[in-house]
Amino acid sequence: MASWGRVQELHRLPDGVARVEGEAIILMVGERRAAYLPGVGWLSGAALPAPQLLNGEVYLERAALGPLGIDLPWLREVRSGATEEAVRVVLEFEGLSRESLAPLTTDTLSQTGGRLQLALPEILTLTPAGASGSHLGFQWSIEERGQRPYFELTGPSTHFRIFDLAEPTRLVIDIFLQPPEPFRQTTEELRQGIRYRTFPAESGRGPSRVHLLEVAPGAGNFLVVGESGVPRTLSELAVGAFAAINGGYFDPGSFDVIGQLRVDYGLISSPSANRAAVAFGEEGPLIARVGALADIRIDGRLHRAERSPPLWSVAIVPGQLAGSPRLGVITVKAGRVTANRVGPLPVPENGFAVVYAPEVRELALVDAGARAGLEFRFDPPSFGRVRYALEAGPLLLKTGLPAFAPEEEGFRRGTRILDGLTQQSGIGYRADGTILLVVAEAMRAEDLVSLFTELGAEAAMRLDSGSSATLLIDGRVVNRDRERKIASAIVLVVPD
């Protein structure tokens, strides 16, 4: 198999084992009781990894399970990979008998209409950040419902085989592609100036079904919605909107936004260096690679970022940890420096943090209490004036010509995020201002270049893709059965 990926090793603790009391996290294992308090550590004095609270659930690193007496069976690792013809997902367990997997196995090929669901034994499961993946247009995930974990796969119609292995105990799920059925082209005029089409387009493995929403100028208003650290489905983000498409990248563990996010003129997350972004404002839609330098003003003196990348970086998401033990961090709250020391330090509410190398002497000498402010300079400058903006990438088209150069935006060739065959999501616009929202069911990122070219786009960029790629129209998700939680979206609001 090719394109193997692994998940991280945080494990969700069942409600009967872990609970949260105020700031403390309490573990009850048989007759044993262990308590963890942020800023203090394990009250027993044990030098063990700290538990993490993600979306109200308690997770713990594998290294801490044994010392704390947690001997429940657990999902040790999930590996997935693909060739051009098949997908394999391997679930490796610790402390689980092979016999407990027997009810899930099937030695002969079985057929599914595009959805496979397996109820797994009661085990400690992995963090949601790692328990998902996508290959060849298929999306798989492991999620808990109540106290029972489920493996679920969605995608094209397929054949599958499931078998178990010993030493260690593993469940292997093989998914075999069927020849794609001919795609039926459809066209629906939904409202004046709004049209929804489905059609086949060529991809790296043959034709892929494409969902396209075309919105003529004046047919509605586009907005960007979302919050850093707040996971929601596209349907939840798009309440009250006529249509929506998923937005930019985010940390799958914390749901912190990665890159620029501007909502109603407010900059929620600062830009990355030279990545593609889309913006909506009085000048109409804009798509371009965006650079931004952060100038810092301290006690009236302006410290200009004169190079790219600059000598310092800025974090503006409240609560986000900034810096590392090797870097200095200045935290600013309500216009005043609250701390200047090595990191990591949390970004204050109503403030920001500046991360700098210790040799940047003018910042290393800043004292607590100093007045401080932050100013961004955008290139192109229009991105500093827009009402809504969202970063993703790579850029696909510029002035109607191919502009796919992912290395210029910090993406690496050969990685699944670029070259994996999966659901792709993108946005573009024509010279007359018509907005194009696209989700393709099985493409590589670069395949979107020719697709948007054929659609007559003047500019286009890719949005977050894979299991995030979702298109919602008139209250209905058109390209998948289940929605993943995301951090941002582009929504279309139309007049009543």
VOKOLDREN-166654 format. One record per residue (C-alpha): residue number from 0; residue in three letters; x, y, z. Coordinates in pm, 1 decimal. Layout:
BEGIN
i:aa:u:v:w
NUM:Ala:X:Y:Z
...
***
This chain:
BEGIN
i:aa:u:v:w
0:Met:0.0:0.0:0.0
1:Ala:107.9:362.4:-41.8
2:Ser:50.5:695.2:133.0
3:Trp:46.1:550.7:484.1
4:Gly:-55.0:783.9:765.1
5:Arg:-73.8:739.9:1140.3
6:Val:-277.5:901.0:1416.1
7:Gln:-156.5:1054.9:1738.4
8:Glu:-166.6:864.4:2066.2
9:Leu:-408.9:1050.5:2290.5
10:His:-691.1:835.1:2425.7
11:Arg:-1036.4:935.3:2539.6
12:Leu:-1117.3:819.8:2891.2
13:Pro:-1471.5:690.3:2952.6
14:Asp:-1703.5:902.7:3165.2
15:Gly:-1691.0:636.8:3438.1
16:Val:-1314.0:681.4:3465.6
17:Ala:-1269.2:1058.6:3425.6
18:Arg:-1469.3:1361.4:3529.5
19:Val:-1408.0:1736.4:3552.2
20:Glu:-1466.6:1921.4:3879.1
21:Gly:-1404.0:2293.2:3839.4
22:Glu:-1045.1:2318.6:3712.3
23:Ala:-948.8:1974.7:3841.9
24:Ile:-960.6:1649.5:3641.8
25:Ile:-1040.8:1346.5:3858.5
26:Leu:-966.3:985.9:3757.8
27:Met:-1132.5:692.1:3934.3
28:Val:-986.9:347.7:3854.4
29:Gly:-1123.8:78.0:4085.6
30:Glu:-1025.6:185.0:4437.3
31:Arg:-763.6:425.2:4308.9
32:Arg:-820.5:799.2:4276.5
33:Ala:-591.2:1043.8:4092.7
34:Ala:-639.5:1417.2:4056.7
35:Tyr:-474.8:1666.7:3821.3
36:Leu:-484.8:2045.2:3869.8
37:Pro:-363.7:2280.2:3591.8
38:Gly:-60.2:2478.6:3706.5
39:Val:5.5:2231.8:3988.6
40:Gly:18.5:1890.7:3819.6
41:Trp:-77.0:1550.3:3957.8
42:Leu:-155.3:1598.6:4325.9
43:Ser:21.5:1268.9:4398.8
44:Gly:342.8:1423.7:4266.4
45:Ala:363.0:1170.2:3982.0
46:Ala:573.0:1288.0:3687.8
47:Leu:323.8:1178.4:3423.1
48:Pro:186.6:1349.5:3111.2
49:Ala:-97.5:1590.4:3182.8
50:Pro:-452.5:1500.7:3076.6
51:Gln:-602.6:1716.8:2803.8
52:Leu:-955.6:1848.6:2788.9
53:Leu:-1086.9:1852.2:2430.3
54:Asn:-1447.0:1953.2:2364.6
55:Gly:-1546.9:1857.4:2719.0
56:Glu:-1386.2:1510.6:2701.6
57:Val:-1074.6:1397.6:2892.7
58:Tyr:-782.8:1251.1:2693.6
59:Leu:-458.1:1103.3:2820.5
60:Glu:-130.6:1003.8:2655.2
61:Arg:-56.4:634.8:2627.3
62:Ala:248.9:662.5:2858.1
63:Ala:25.5:756.7:3152.7
64:Leu:-230.8:475.5:3121.0
65:Gly:-32.1:197.7:3290.6
66:Pro:109.5:398.2:3584.4
67:Leu:-241.1:523.1:3664.7
68:Gly:-379.8:168.5:3666.6
69:Ile:-591.6:209.5:3353.5
70:Asp:-583.8:-137.2:3200.2
71:Leu:-891.6:-121.4:2978.2
72:Pro:-839.3:-240.5:2619.7
73:Trp:-742.0:47.0:2397.0
74:Leu:-696.6:141.5:2036.6
75:Arg:-321.5:163.9:2007.2
76:Glu:-286.4:291.6:1652.9
77:Val:-472.0:342.8:1326.3
78:Arg:-288.0:316.8:995.0
79:Ser:-435.2:384.1:653.8
80:Gly:-306.3:383.3:299.6
81:Ala:-405.7:344.3:-62.4
82:Thr:-304.0:225.2:-405.8
83:Glu:-480.8:333.3:-721.9
84:Glu:-732.1:48.4:-679.9
85:Ala:-784.9:-4.2:-305.8
86:Val:-780.4:146.1:41.5
87:Arg:-666.2:-33.0:358.1
88:Val:-734.4:75.8:716.8
89:Val:-565.7:-115.3:1001.5
90:Leu:-685.3:-80.8:1362.3
91:Glu:-429.1:-211.0:1615.3
92:Phe:-546.7:-286.4:1970.0
93:Glu:-380.0:-342.3:2305.4
94:Gly:-533.5:-571.6:2567.2
95:Leu:-811.7:-691.1:2336.9
96:Ser:-866.8:-1053.9:2243.7
97:Arg:-879.5:-1152.4:1878.5
98:Glu:-1205.3:-1338.2:1945.8
99:Ser:-1383.8:-1013.0:2031.2
100:Leu:-1329.0:-898.3:1670.4
101:Ala:-1471.4:-1213.6:1512.7
102:Pro:-1829.6:-1076.5:1478.2
103:Leu:-1694.9:-794.5:1259.6
104:Thr:-1504.3:-1004.4:1006.4
105:Thr:-1613.9:-1121.3:663.6
106:Asp:-1393.0:-1353.2:457.1
107:Thr:-1575.0:-1294.2:129.3
108:Leu:-1618.5:-973.8:-61.4
109:Ser:-1930.3:-784.6:39.9
110:Gln:-2083.4:-486.3:-134.5
111:Thr:-2183.9:-154.7:14.8
112:Gly:-2368.0:134.5:-140.4
113:Gly:-2099.2:372.5:-19.9
114:Arg:-2139.9:354.6:358.6
115:Leu:-1989.2:100.4:596.9
116:Gln:-2045.7:116.3:973.1
117:Leu:-1890.6:-113.0:1236.2
118:Ala:-1965.5:-109.8:1610.6
119:Leu:-1628.6:-170.5:1778.7
120:Pro:-1575.7:-336.4:2118.9
121:Glu:-1575.3:-110.3:2424.0
122:Ile:-1223.3:33.4:2428.0
123:Leu:-1034.2:353.8:2499.2
124:Thr:-1042.8:545.0:2172.4
125:Leu:-803.6:787.8:2012.3
126:Thr:-842.9:1163.7:2008.1
127:Pro:-1071.4:1290.2:1728.9
128:Ala:-767.6:1472.7:1590.7
129:Gly:-626.8:1145.4:1469.5
130:Ala:-915.2:905.0:1426.5
131:Ser:-1005.3:1000.3:1070.5
132:Gly:-861.8:999.5:721.3
133:Ser:-944.5:1002.3:352.3
134:His:-818.8:820.9:41.2
135:Leu:-949.3:789.8:-315.8
136:Gly:-1272.9:969.2:-235.3
137:Phe:-1341.6:758.3:76.9
138:Gln:-1359.5:914.5:423.4
139:Trp:-1320.3:703.9:737.5
140:Ser:-1350.6:801.4:1102.0
141:Ile:-1377.4:652.2:1449.1
142:Glu:-1622.8:830.5:1674.6
143:Glu:-1790.5:755.2:2004.8
144:Arg:-2165.9:749.6:2043.9
145:Gly:-2250.2:711.4:2406.4
146:Gln:-1986.8:470.6:2538.8
147:Arg:-1950.7:273.9:2213.7
148:Pro:-1695.3:357.0:1942.5
149:Tyr:-1793.4:319.0:1576.8
150:Phe:-1581.6:287.4:1264.2
151:Glu:-1756.8:451.3:970.4
152:Leu:-1657.2:476.2:605.8
153:Thr:-1835.4:680.6:340.2
154:Gly:-1757.9:723.0:-27.5
155:Pro:-1831.1:567.1:-365.9
156:Ser:-2005.0:232.5:-400.0
157:Thr:-1750.2:-37.9:-327.7
158:His:-1662.8:-392.7:-224.3
159:Phe:-1492.9:-463.4:107.4
160:Arg:-1335.2:-744.7:307.9
161:Ile:-1270.2:-740.2:685.8
162:Phe:-1037.9:-979.8:869.5
163:Asp:-850.2:-996.9:1199.7
164:Leu:-487.0:-1072.0:1282.1
165:Ala:-306.0:-1171.3:1600.8
166:Glu:13.4:-1060.2:1778.2
167:Pro:-78.3:-779.0:1802.2
168:Thr:-456.8:-790.3:1768.7
169:Arg:-557.5:-604.7:1453.6
170:Leu:-868.7:-545.1:1248.2
171:Val:-795.2:-494.9:878.0
172:Ile:-1052.3:-331.8:650.8
173:Asp:-983.8:-353.4:276.3
174:Ile:-1195.0:-138.1:45.0
175:Phe:-1185.3:-216.9:-327.7
176:Leu:-1294.6:35.2:-586.8
177:Gln:-1566.9:-54.4:-831.2
178:Pro:-1562.2:84.1:-1183.1
179:Pro:-1735.6:421.6:-1156.5
180:Glu:-2089.2:439.3:-1283.7
181:Pro:-2156.1:692.8:-1558.0
182:Phe:-2232.8:1031.0:-1405.2
183:Arg:-2561.0:1190.4:-1487.4
184:Gln:-2531.4:1561.3:-1552.2
185:Thr:-2791.8:1776.7:-1377.9
186:Thr:-2875.5:2146.1:-1379.5
187:Glu:-3109.1:2326.1:-1138.8
188:Glu:-3197.8:2695.6:-1148.2
189:Leu:-3248.6:2747.5:-776.0
190:Arg:-3313.6:3122.0:-772.1
191:Gln:-3257.4:3407.7:-1005.6
192:Gly:-2882.2:3415.7:-1066.2
193:Ile:-2811.2:3096.1:-867.2
194:Arg:-2756.1:2766.6:-1045.9
195:Tyr:-2651.9:2422.2:-915.9
196:Arg:-2487.9:2173.6:-1152.6
197:Thr:-2339.5:1824.1:-1125.1
198:Phe:-2120.1:1682.5:-1400.7
199:Pro:-1816.1:1456.0:-1456.9
200:Ala:-1465.6:1597.4:-1482.7
201:Glu:-1134.0:1423.8:-1540.3
202:Ser:-909.4:1347.4:-1244.0
203:Gly:-599.9:1141.3:-1171.7
204:Arg:-798.7:817.0:-1169.7
205:Gly:-1071.0:888.5:-1425.3
206:Pro:-1391.0:1090.4:-1410.9
207:Ser:-1495.4:1246.4:-1081.8
208:Arg:-1837.2:1381.9:-995.5
209:Val:-1828.5:1759.1:-946.2
210:His:-2079.6:1971.3:-756.2
211:Leu:-2086.5:2334.7:-871.0
212:Leu:-2283.6:2630.1:-737.7
213:Glu:-2272.9:2939.6:-962.8
214:Val:-2381.1:3269.5:-806.9
215:Ala:-2419.0:3569.2:-1036.7
216:Pro:-2331.3:3922.3:-914.1
217:Gly:-2614.1:4069.8:-705.7
218:Ala:-2784.1:3735.0:-639.3
219:Gly:-2670.6:3735.5:-275.8
220:Asn:-2400.3:3837.8:-32.7
221:Phe:-2100.8:3625.5:67.3
222:Leu:-1979.2:3627.0:425.7
223:Val:-1711.6:3440.5:620.4
224:Val:-1813.4:3285.0:951.4
225:Gly:-1632.7:3091.7:1221.4
226:Glu:-1437.5:3115.3:1545.5
227:Ser:-1099.9:2981.1:1640.0
228:Gly:-1124.2:2686.3:1878.0
229:Val:-1499.9:2636.8:1828.3
230:Pro:-1583.7:2318.7:1628.1
231:Arg:-1910.8:2318.0:1434.5
232:Thr:-2050.5:2143.3:1130.0
233:Leu:-2113.8:2339.7:812.9
234:Ser:-2487.6:2314.2:877.6
235:Glu:-2436.5:2475.6:1218.3
236:Leu:-2214.3:2750.0:1078.0
237:Ala:-2459.1:2822.4:794.3
238:Val:-2779.0:2870.9:996.2
239:Gly:-2991.8:3125.9:810.2
240:Ala:-2782.5:3109.6:492.8
241:Phe:-2899.4:2979.4:155.3
242:Ala:-2572.3:2803.5:73.6
243:Ala:-2229.0:2743.8:223.3
244:Ile:-1895.8:2574.3:164.6
245:Asn:-1629.6:2472.6:415.9
246:Gly:-1352.0:2722.8:482.4
247:Gly:-984.5:2717.3:575.5
248:Tyr:-742.5:2500.5:769.1
249:Phe:-748.2:2436.8:1143.5
250:Asp:-570.9:2231.2:1408.5
251:Pro:-779.0:1910.4:1424.8
252:Gly:-713.8:1869.2:1798.7
253:Ser:-790.8:2219.3:1926.2
254:Phe:-983.1:2353.9:1622.5
255:Asp:-763.8:2665.0:1635.5
256:Val:-777.4:2841.1:1298.9
257:Ile:-458.8:2824.4:1089.3
258:Gly:-395.9:3143.4:891.7
259:Gln:-599.5:3453.6:825.7
260:Leu:-962.4:3466.6:934.7
261:Arg:-1140.6:3802.0:920.1
262:Val:-1507.2:3827.2:1019.3
263:Asp:-1697.3:4156.5:998.4
264:Tyr:-1367.9:4353.8:985.0
265:Gly:-1236.3:4176.2:1296.3
266:Leu:-908.4:3985.2:1251.8
267:Ile:-965.4:3660.8:1442.2
268:Ser:-645.7:3483.9:1331.2
269:Ser:-333.1:3635.2:1178.3
270:Pro:-216.1:3549.4:823.5
271:Ser:46.1:3295.5:730.1
272:Ala:324.1:3388.6:490.2
273:Asn:217.2:3414.4:125.2
274:Arg:-74.8:3169.8:130.3
275:Ala:-383.5:3206.2:-87.1
276:Ala:-682.3:3381.2:63.9
277:Val:-1027.7:3486.7:-52.1
278:Ala:-1187.4:3813.5:54.7
279:Phe:-1525.4:3982.3:20.9
280:Gly:-1571.8:4357.2:48.1
281:Glu:-1679.7:4667.6:-140.0
282:Glu:-1424.8:4593.9:-415.6
283:Gly:-1594.0:4260.0:-490.4
284:Pro:-1441.1:3915.3:-449.0
285:Leu:-1062.9:3890.9:-427.2
286:Ile:-836.3:3585.5:-445.1
287:Ala:-458.0:3617.0:-414.5
288:Arg:-152.9:3501.3:-226.1
289:Val:-138.9:3730.5:73.5
290:Gly:163.2:3850.4:265.2
291:Ala:137.2:4034.8:594.1
292:Leu:405.2:4194.7:809.3
293:Ala:326.8:4271.7:1173.8
294:Asp:463.5:4603.2:1301.2
295:Ile:482.2:4647.7:1677.7
296:Arg:458.9:4985.8:1852.8
297:Ile:600.0:4993.5:2207.6
298:Asp:586.7:5311.2:2417.8
299:Gly:540.1:5509.1:2097.8
300:Arg:836.5:5356.2:1914.2
301:Leu:752.4:5164.2:1596.7
302:His:935.5:4833.5:1542.1
303:Arg:890.3:4756.7:1173.4
304:Ala:898.4:4408.2:1024.4
305:Glu:1126.0:4481.9:731.6
306:Arg:1183.4:4127.5:604.4
307:Ser:981.1:3820.1:518.7
308:Pro:980.5:3599.4:710.8
309:Pro:1010.2:3863.8:986.1
310:Leu:1221.7:3837.3:1300.5
311:Trp:907.8:3785.7:1506.4
312:Ser:563.5:3633.0:1471.3
313:Val:233.2:3730.9:1624.9
314:Ala:-46.5:3521.5:1778.0
315:Ile:-387.6:3679.7:1835.4
316:Val:-616.2:3385.2:1922.1
317:Pro:-706.0:3414.2:2294.8
318:Gly:-588.5:3115.9:2497.6
319:Gln:-361.8:2983.1:2223.6
320:Leu:-12.6:2889.2:2345.9
321:Ala:255.1:3101.6:2179.7
322:Gly:627.9:3036.4:2163.9
323:Ser:852.6:2767.2:2309.2
324:Pro:1126.8:2735.9:2573.2
325:Arg:1375.7:2848.8:2307.7
326:Leu:1190.7:3169.3:2214.9
327:Gly:1090.9:3486.1:2394.8
328:Val:725.3:3581.9:2424.4
329:Ile:575.8:3924.6:2493.9
330:Thr:211.6:3913.0:2600.2
331:Val:-4.7:4223.7:2565.3
332:Lys:-348.8:4278.6:2718.0
333:Ala:-560.1:4592.0:2669.0
334:Gly:-263.0:4779.3:2523.8
335:Arg:-12.6:4697.7:2800.9
336:Val:270.4:4442.8:2819.1
337:Thr:184.3:4186.5:3086.1
338:Ala:489.4:3957.7:3054.1
339:Asn:815.2:3916.0:2862.7
340:Arg:985.7:3581.3:2912.9
341:Val:1047.4:3248.5:2741.9
342:Gly:741.1:3058.3:2624.8
343:Pro:508.2:2904.1:2581.0
344:Leu:259.6:3159.8:2714.3
345:Pro:-116.4:3185.2:2647.0
346:Val:-244.8:3472.5:2436.3
347:Pro:-445.5:3704.0:2666.6
348:Glu:-807.5:3797.8:2606.5
349:Asn:-828.8:4138.3:2438.4
350:Gly:-463.5:4118.6:2345.3
351:Phe:-191.4:3941.7:2149.6
352:Ala:148.0:3775.3:2188.2
353:Val:474.6:3844.2:2007.3
354:Val:713.6:3548.7:1966.8
355:Tyr:1075.6:3643.2:1897.5
356:Ala:1425.3:3496.9:1891.2
357:Pro:1627.7:3592.5:2203.1
358:Glu:1883.9:3779.8:1990.9
359:Val:1618.4:4039.2:1894.2
360:Arg:1750.7:4272.0:2162.6
361:Glu:1499.1:4555.5:2121.9
362:Leu:1218.5:4311.5:2211.3
363:Ala:1410.8:4120.5:2478.2
364:Leu:1450.0:4449.2:2673.3
365:Val:1077.6:4538.6:2676.6
366:Asp:945.3:4566.2:3032.2
367:Ala:605.8:4471.7:3170.8
368:Gly:372.2:4770.0:3181.3
369:Ala:493.3:4922.2:2854.9
370:Arg:227.0:5046.7:2615.5
371:Ala:208.3:4821.0:2308.9
372:Gly:8.1:4794.8:1988.7
373:Leu:0.6:4584.0:1674.4
374:Glu:-36.9:4692.0:1311.0
375:Phe:-51.7:4462.2:1007.3
376:Arg:65.5:4564.3:658.8
377:Phe:-98.6:4350.3:391.4
378:Asp:20.2:4271.6:40.0
379:Pro:-200.7:4320.8:-159.3
380:Pro:-311.0:4619.9:57.1
381:Ser:-678.3:4557.7:-28.6
382:Phe:-677.9:4259.3:209.7
383:Gly:-629.9:4501.6:497.3
384:Arg:-953.8:4682.9:409.7
385:Val:-1197.2:4398.4:340.8
386:Arg:-1483.0:4299.6:568.7
387:Tyr:-1439.1:3922.6:532.6
388:Ala:-1134.2:3711.1:447.9
389:Leu:-1030.6:3348.8:477.2
390:Glu:-697.9:3177.7:410.9
391:Ala:-650.2:2827.1:268.6
392:Gly:-462.2:2742.5:-53.1
393:Pro:-285.2:2664.8:-271.9
394:Leu:-370.6:2926.0:-532.5
395:Leu:-500.4:2764.1:-852.5
396:Leu:-557.5:3043.4:-1106.7
397:Lys:-449.5:3408.0:-1135.7
398:Thr:-567.2:3638.6:-1417.0
399:Gly:-718.8:3333.1:-1583.0
400:Leu:-387.7:3144.0:-1598.8
401:Pro:-258.8:2845.5:-1397.4
402:Ala:-83.3:2959.7:-1079.4
403:Phe:-41.9:2631.2:-892.1
404:Ala:292.0:2662.5:-706.3
405:Pro:229.1:2503.0:-365.3
406:Glu:593.5:2531.7:-255.4
407:Glu:556.9:2911.1:-256.1
408:Glu:282.1:2873.4:6.6
409:Gly:459.1:2627.0:235.0
410:Phe:291.9:2309.9:102.3
411:Arg:508.3:2006.8:29.0
412:Arg:473.5:1796.0:-285.1
413:Gly:417.6:1425.2:-231.7
414:Thr:201.9:1471.6:77.9
415:Arg:-155.5:1350.1:104.5
416:Ile:-287.9:1701.2:155.1
417:Leu:-169.0:1785.2:-198.4
418:Asp:-139.1:1464.5:-394.5
419:Gly:-389.2:1233.4:-228.7
420:Leu:-697.6:1140.7:-429.0
421:Thr:-980.2:1270.0:-212.2
422:Gln:-1267.8:1517.0:-200.4
423:Gln:-1149.3:1862.3:-308.2
424:Ser:-1313.1:2191.8:-224.1
425:Gly:-1245.5:2524.3:-396.7
426:Ile:-1372.4:2872.4:-473.7
427:Gly:-1322.3:3092.6:-778.9
428:Tyr:-1477.4:3378.8:-967.6
429:Arg:-1519.4:3482.8:-1329.4
430:Ala:-1428.1:3822.1:-1471.1
431:Asp:-1793.6:3933.6:-1447.5
432:Gly:-1797.3:3862.6:-1070.2
433:Thr:-1981.1:3528.7:-1080.0
434:Ile:-1872.6:3321.7:-778.2
435:Leu:-1800.8:2950.1:-827.1
436:Leu:-1824.0:2709.8:-531.4
437:Val:-1687.2:2365.2:-617.7
438:Val:-1662.7:2026.2:-447.7
439:Ala:-1514.4:1738.8:-649.5
440:Glu:-1563.2:1390.2:-506.8
441:Ala:-1228.4:1229.8:-604.8
442:Met:-948.2:1453.2:-728.9
443:Arg:-600.5:1570.0:-646.1
444:Ala:-543.0:1935.3:-561.8
445:Glu:-376.5:2010.1:-897.0
446:Asp:-674.1:1862.7:-1086.2
447:Leu:-872.1:2169.1:-973.3
448:Val:-657.4:2390.7:-1196.9
449:Ser:-796.7:2247.7:-1521.0
450:Leu:-1146.1:2225.7:-1370.3
451:Phe:-1160.9:2595.9:-1282.8
452:Thr:-998.7:2681.5:-1617.7
453:Glu:-1279.7:2497.6:-1800.1
454:Leu:-1532.4:2685.0:-1585.6
455:Gly:-1390.5:3014.9:-1711.6
456:Ala:-1254.5:3133.9:-1377.6
457:Glu:-1042.6:3447.4:-1356.3
458:Ala:-902.8:3345.4:-1015.5
459:Ala:-942.6:3037.1:-797.2
460:Met:-800.4:2871.9:-487.9
461:Arg:-842.6:2547.8:-300.8
462:Leu:-1015.2:2539.8:37.6
463:Asp:-964.1:2282.0:312.5
464:Ser:-1038.1:1943.6:155.8
465:Gly:-1061.6:1571.7:231.9
466:Ser:-1317.3:1497.8:501.3
467:Ser:-1376.5:1873.1:549.0
468:Ala:-1496.1:1929.2:190.2
469:Thr:-1867.2:2001.9:218.6
470:Leu:-2118.5:2194.3:6.4
471:Leu:-2456.2:2288.4:150.7
472:Ile:-2738.6:2423.9:-65.2
473:Asp:-3080.4:2531.9:61.5
474:Gly:-3042.0:2340.9:388.9
475:Arg:-2908.2:2018.2:232.8
476:Val:-2552.5:1883.7:215.2
477:Val:-2517.4:1764.3:-144.5
478:Asn:-2185.5:1575.4:-147.9
479:Arg:-2174.5:1355.4:165.3
480:Asp:-2391.3:1174.9:419.3
481:Arg:-2217.2:1294.2:735.0
482:Glu:-2050.4:1622.6:823.2
483:Arg:-1717.9:1671.9:995.9
484:Lys:-1682.0:1954.2:1246.0
485:Ile:-1479.6:2245.9:1106.4
486:Ala:-1374.1:2592.7:1222.1
487:Ser:-1479.5:2829.9:940.3
488:Ala:-1700.3:2856.6:634.7
489:Ile:-1803.5:3078.8:345.4
490:Val:-2178.9:3135.5:340.9
491:Leu:-2420.7:3285.8:90.9
492:Val:-2706.0:3497.9:221.8
493:Val:-2984.9:3582.3:-22.6
494:Pro:-3266.4:3837.0:15.2
495:Asp:-3608.1:3704.5:116.5
***
